[in-house]
Structure formats: C-alpha cells, structure tokens
C-alpha cells in the first residue's frame, strides 16, 4: 500500500509541475499581449506614418512581383525560375511571396541580382536565401531566393 501511495505522489507531483509550467507560460503570454495592447495607439500611429511614406505606384502585386524578379535576373545575366507564389492579405497590405531559383549561376551575377533586389526595398524584401555548389559545373552555384513584396490595399 505504501508503494502505491509513493507512485501516486510522484505522479501527482509531475502533473503539478506541468500545470505550474503551463500557468507560467500563459501568464507570460498574457503579459506580452497586454504590452502590445497597451502600446496599440503608438503602434497604429507609427504604422500610419510609415504607410503614408510608401508610394502606392511602387508596390507590387503578385504578377508584378514575378515580372520584376524575371527582369532583375535578366539584368544580372541570369535565367530565373519563379515559382511558389503565395499571397496573404491584411486590411492595409497584401504580402506576395515567390521563390526565385537559379541553376549553375555565377556568384558575381547573383551578387548583382541581390544588389538590384536590395535597391527595391522597402517594396520588395528578401526572406530567405539558399546557396549550394553545383558539383556538375565547378565554379557555379544553385541558388534559391524567397522574396516578398508589399502591396498597399486602398
């Protein structure tokens, strides 16, 4: 009987520790949410100010993002495969993303593409880059860029 009581107490102690950890996690999440909500007016004011500085004509929809990536690639001397387009919409913005892939690309051309892409900020941004040496063509790399463009919803 004492053995059963010990096993039950150990089990109960473990469950109690889990519940306390859950409670602390919820409390921390609640504090973070209160912080965001407490700063809501400032966040909205800063967002409105930043949005007002954007030129709607320079924002890109999904189709224009694909065309722009193909153009930037061609200007850098690269042939791009643009795929995986996705869009997420909010009340103010539509965020369009695409994957731009290059096979057997010269590193100098990729840097030129990257610099051209960087010049389009804040309208187009780089979310992720993956580079791998191409074993079949020494001196070249296979590259994948995940780009995202913001479009103003007016």
C-alpha positions as CSV (number, residue, x, y, z in Angstrom):
1,X,0.0,0.0,0.0
2,X,2.9,2.4,0.8
3,X,4.4,1.7,-2.6
4,X,1.1,2.6,-4.4
5,X,0.9,5.8,-2.4
6,X,4.5,6.7,-3.3
7,X,3.8,6.1,-7.0
8,X,0.7,8.2,-6.8
9,X,2.5,11.0,-5.1
10,X,5.3,11.0,-7.6
11,X,2.8,11.0,-10.5
12,X,0.8,13.8,-8.8
13,X,3.9,15.9,-8.3
14,X,4.8,15.5,-12.0
15,X,1.3,16.6,-13.1
16,X,1.5,19.6,-10.7
17,X,4.9,20.7,-12.1
18,X,3.3,20.5,-15.6
19,X,0.3,22.6,-14.6
20,X,2.6,25.2,-12.9
21,X,4.7,25.4,-16.1
22,X,1.5,25.8,-18.2
23,X,0.3,28.5,-15.9
24,X,3.6,30.4,-16.1
25,X,3.6,30.2,-19.8
26,X,0.0,31.5,-20.0
27,X,0.9,34.3,-17.7
28,X,3.9,35.3,-19.8
29,X,1.8,35.2,-23.0
30,X,-0.9,37.3,-21.3
31,X,1.7,39.9,-20.2
32,X,3.0,40.1,-23.7
33,X,-0.4,40.6,-25.2
34,X,-1.2,43.3,-22.6
35,X,2.1,45.1,-23.6
36,X,1.1,45.0,-27.3
37,X,-2.4,46.2,-26.5
38,X,-1.1,48.9,-24.2
39,X,1.0,50.3,-27.0
40,X,-1.7,50.0,-29.6
41,X,-2.1,53.7,-30.2
42,X,1.6,54.2,-30.7
43,X,1.9,51.2,-32.9
44,X,-1.0,52.3,-35.1
45,X,0.4,55.9,-35.3
46,X,3.8,54.6,-36.4
47,X,2.2,52.2,-38.9
48,X,0.1,55.0,-40.4
49,X,3.2,57.3,-40.6
50,X,5.2,54.5,-42.3
51,X,2.4,53.6,-44.7
52,X,1.9,57.3,-45.7
53,X,5.6,57.4,-46.8
54,X,5.1,54.5,-49.2
55,X,4.4,55.2,-52.9
56,X,1.5,53.0,-54.0
57,X,2.8,53.0,-57.6
58,X,5.9,51.3,-56.4
59,X,4.2,48.5,-54.5
60,X,3.9,45.2,-56.4
61,X,1.0,42.7,-56.8
62,X,1.8,39.1,-57.3
63,X,2.0,39.3,-61.1
64,X,4.2,42.4,-61.0
65,X,6.5,40.6,-58.4
66,X,7.1,37.7,-60.8
67,X,7.8,40.1,-63.7
68,X,10.1,42.2,-61.6
69,X,12.1,39.2,-60.5
70,X,12.5,38.0,-64.0
71,X,13.6,41.5,-65.1
72,X,16.1,41.8,-62.3
73,X,17.5,38.4,-63.1
74,X,17.9,39.2,-66.8
75,X,19.6,42.4,-66.0
76,X,22.1,40.5,-63.8
77,X,22.7,38.0,-66.7
78,X,20.7,35.2,-65.0
79,X,17.8,33.0,-66.0
80,X,15.3,32.7,-63.2
81,X,12.7,30.2,-62.5
82,X,10.0,31.9,-60.4
83,X,7.5,29.7,-58.6
84,X,5.6,29.1,-55.4
85,X,3.7,32.4,-55.4
86,X,1.5,33.0,-52.3
87,X,-0.4,36.0,-51.1
88,X,-1.6,37.0,-47.6
89,X,-3.9,39.9,-47.1
90,X,-4.5,42.3,-44.2
91,X,-6.7,45.4,-44.1
92,X,-3.8,47.7,-45.3
93,X,-1.5,45.3,-47.2
94,X,-1.3,42.3,-49.4
95,X,2.0,40.4,-49.0
96,X,3.0,38.5,-52.1
97,X,5.9,36.0,-51.9
98,X,7.6,33.9,-54.6
99,X,10.6,31.6,-54.8
100,X,13.3,32.6,-57.4
101,X,15.7,29.8,-58.3
102,X,18.9,29.9,-60.3
103,X,20.8,26.8,-61.6
104,X,24.5,26.9,-62.3
105,X,24.7,30.6,-61.7
106,X,27.9,32.7,-61.4
107,X,28.4,34.2,-58.0
108,X,29.1,37.6,-59.4
109,X,25.7,37.6,-61.2
110,X,24.0,36.5,-58.1
111,X,25.5,39.4,-56.1
112,X,24.4,41.8,-58.9
113,X,20.8,40.3,-58.6
114,X,20.9,40.7,-54.8
115,X,22.1,44.3,-55.0
116,X,19.3,45.1,-57.5
117,X,16.8,43.4,-55.2
118,X,18.1,45.4,-52.2
119,X,17.6,48.7,-54.1
120,X,13.8,47.9,-54.3
121,X,13.5,48.0,-50.5
122,X,11.0,48.5,-48.8
123,X,8.7,47.4,-51.6
124,X,10.5,44.1,-52.1
125,X,12.4,42.2,-49.4
126,X,14.4,39.0,-49.1
127,X,13.0,36.5,-46.7
128,X,15.4,33.5,-47.2
129,X,18.4,32.6,-49.3
130,X,19.8,29.1,-50.0
131,X,23.1,28.5,-51.9
132,X,24.7,25.2,-52.9
133,X,27.7,24.5,-55.0
134,X,26.9,22.7,-58.3
135,X,29.1,19.7,-58.4
136,X,28.4,19.2,-62.1
137,X,29.7,22.6,-63.0
138,X,32.6,23.8,-60.9
139,X,32.6,27.5,-60.1
140,X,28.8,27.8,-60.2
141,X,26.1,27.6,-57.6
142,X,22.5,26.8,-57.4
143,X,20.6,29.5,-55.5
144,X,17.1,29.9,-54.2
145,X,15.8,33.3,-53.0
146,X,12.5,33.7,-51.2
147,X,11.2,37.2,-51.9
148,X,8.2,39.1,-50.6
149,X,6.6,42.3,-51.8
150,X,4.1,44.5,-50.0
151,X,1.1,45.9,-51.9
152,X,-0.9,48.7,-50.4
153,X,-4.6,47.9,-50.2
154,X,-6.5,51.2,-50.8
